[in-house]
Amino acid sequence: MKVSCIGGGPGGLYSAILIKSRFPDAEVDVYERHEPGETFGFGVVFSDATLGKLETADAETYADIRAHFAHWDDIDIHYAGRVWTSTGHGFCGFSRQTLLDILQSRCRELAVNLHFEHEVESVEALAESDLIVAADGINSGIRKQLEDRFRPDLDHRPNYFIWLGTTKTLDAFTFYFGEDDAGLWRVHAYQYEQDHATFIVECTKQTFERSGLAIHDEGAAIAYLETLFERELDGHRLIGNNGF
């Protein structure tokens, strides 16, 4: 059996791991358009329930993930100078790049063939495959090619968000709210490794337009948000990585 996974993100890599671990004689290939160490964003989050499913599905991958994550049980909501805490939730956060490194390493251990800087633009390019897994992201070229069969239903929402990082450390899954002349800005932030946290900011389309920011200028957005959330950041900076 020959299996080809288009897309070397977490979905494509983990699919390859599960297929190869259950069908060791299968030839499994993953095709990724970027380099091995190239990604966007910062931390990712799994719930305790999700971790349990990962442990059942592939214990080796689970053990590596568990060795690297930051764990918390609380959610802190900061609003109008007060903090409300809800506890007992159970989440972990860790670096998206670390997750990719773990999954790539597990693929190599299982003899999955990884092909980087390899763009697959159509299923015809992999015609010899018995199974093709399309895991090429939100702007999937394969889904576009086969939209008459998949019939996707995409609902584009109007809000804007930017996925940033910060060196500020957090003890809980944290929500901040900031307001200025442009409107209301919402933050959800969480620790994903020692000395680094994810800091995602969201606002309505109207707020974003009134702010004068533009999605092609991440640097200006970072400067704007560092000023707006100066008190919450407590002297720490925001870090960008193509987060719009």
N, C-alpha and C positions, 0 to 999 in steps of 0.2 A: 504494500500500500504506500502510495506517495501522497504526502500532505504538504500543502504550501500555505503559509500564513502571511498575508500581505499587511505589513505594519509591525514594527518592532517596539511598540509601546507595551505597557503592562498587559493589555488584553491579548495581543498577539503572542507575546512571550509566554504568558501563563497558559494559553490554549495549547501552545506547542509542548510545554512541560507536561500537561495532563495527558495529551494524546500519546506522547513518546513513552511516558511512564506506564501507560496501560497497554500500549502496543509497541513493545521494544524493537520489533523487527521492522516497523514502519520507517520509511525515509521521510523525515520532517525537516522542512526548510522555512526560515523566517526571512522576509525581505523588508529592510528598513531604508527609507530614503536618506536618513541623516547618519552622522557618525555615531559611534557607541556612546560617547560622553556628551552628546548634544541633546538638550531638552529645554523645556520652558517651565516657568513656575518654580515653586519651592517645596513645601511640605504637602503630603497627602495624609488622609485620615481613614482609619478603619475602626469600626465599632468592635466591642468584645464579641458580639455575635458573629460578625464577619470573620474575625480571627479564628473562632471555633470552626467555621466552615473551611478556612484555609488549612487548619491543622488536619482536618479529616481528608481533604483533597490531596495534599502533598506535605507530609510532615517535615521533610528536609527544608523546603522553602519557608515554611512556618517558623522553624527553629532559627533560621538566619534573620528573618524579619523581627522576631522577638528579641534577638540580641542587639538590635539597633534602634528600637523605637523609644519614644517618650510616651508615658502613660499617664492618664488623669481620669478622675471620676466626676469632677465638678464642672459646672457651667456658671460663669460669672457674667452678669449683665450690669454694665455701668451706665447709669443715666441720671442726669440732673444732680450730680454730686453724690449719688448713692450707689451701692452695690447690692444686687440681689444674687444669691447663690443657690443653685439647684444641684443636688448631689446624687450619687449612685448611678451614673450613666455608663461609664466605662468606654473610653476611647483611647486610641493610640495614634500618634503622628510620627512620621519620619520623612526623610528627604526623598523627593521623587527620584533624584539621581541614584541614591542608595538603593531604592527599590529596583530600578532598572539594572543596576550592577548585580544585585542578588539574583534576579531572574535570568540575566544573561549568563551568569556563572552556572546556575542550575541547568540551563539549556546545554551548555558545553559539557557538563558532567554527564548528561544523558545522551550526548552525541547528536543533539539537534544542530543543524547547519545554519549558522547566522551569516546573513549577507547584508553588509552595511553600505550606505551610499548607493543603493540599488533601487531605483524607482520602477514600480510595476504599474503600468497605466491601463492595462486591460486584462481580463481573465484569459484571453487568447494567448497571452505571453506565457501562461502556465498550463497550456493545453494538455500536457502529459500528466497532470496531477489528477489523482482520484478524488481528492477533496481540497477545496480552496476555502480558507477562512479569511474573510474580509474584515480587517481590524485597522483600517487606515484612517480612523479619526472622524471628527465631526464633518469635515469637508471631503468625505470619502469619494474618491474617483470611481471606485468599483460600484458603490451604491448609485452614483450618478449614471454610470454606464448601464446598469440593470434596473433603473428606476421603474421601468414598465412592468417588471416582475416583482420587485420588492415593494413597490408602491409606498414609499416613505411618506410620512405625514409630519412635516417639520413646522413647528410653531415658534417663530422668532419673537422673543419678548423684547420690550423697549428699554429695559434698564441697562445701564452701563456698569461694568465692574473692572477693576484692575487687580491683578494677583501680584502682590509684592512680598518682600521679606523684610525682616528687621533683626537686629542683634538684641533687642529687648527680650528678656525671658519671661515666661508666663507659667502660672501654676494651674491654670484651668483653661477650658475652652471659653474664650472671652469675646463679649460683644461690647463695642463702643458705639456711641452716637455723637456726631458732631454737626453743628448747624452754623451756617453763615448766610450772607446775603443771597447766595445762589440757591440755598435750600438745605435739605437734610442729607447727611452722609452716614452710611452704616458700615461698621467694620466687624468682621469676625476674624479672630486671630487665635493661633494655637502654636505651642511648642512642637518642633519636629526633630530637633537634635540639640545637643548642648550648645548654648549661645546663639541659637537661631530659631526664629519663629516665623510662621506665615502671617501675613497681614493683608487681608483682602478687603477692599473698599468698594461699596456699591452705592449707586444713586439712581434717581429717575432720569429719563432722557431730558426733561425740562431743567433739572438741576445742573446736569452736565453742560448743557448748552449755555445756561446763564453764567457758568463759571469761566467761560472763555477757553477751556482746555480743548485739546484735540487728541484723538487716539494715536496719531503719528508722533506725538511729542511726549514720550514717557518721562523724560527729565523734568519738564515743566509740571507734570502731574505730581511727581514725587515732591518737588519743592513746595507746591501748593498744599499737599496733604501733610507734609512735615510741619508746616505752620499751623494748619487746622488742628492737628492732633499732637501739638507740641507737649501738652501736659501729659497725655497718655503715653507718649513715647519716652518721656523722662530723660531727654538728652540723647537718645539713640536715634540712628538714622534709618531711613527706608532704603531698600535695595531693589533695583529693577531687574527684570529678565524677560523682556517682551511680554509683559503681563496683560495688556489690553485684550 
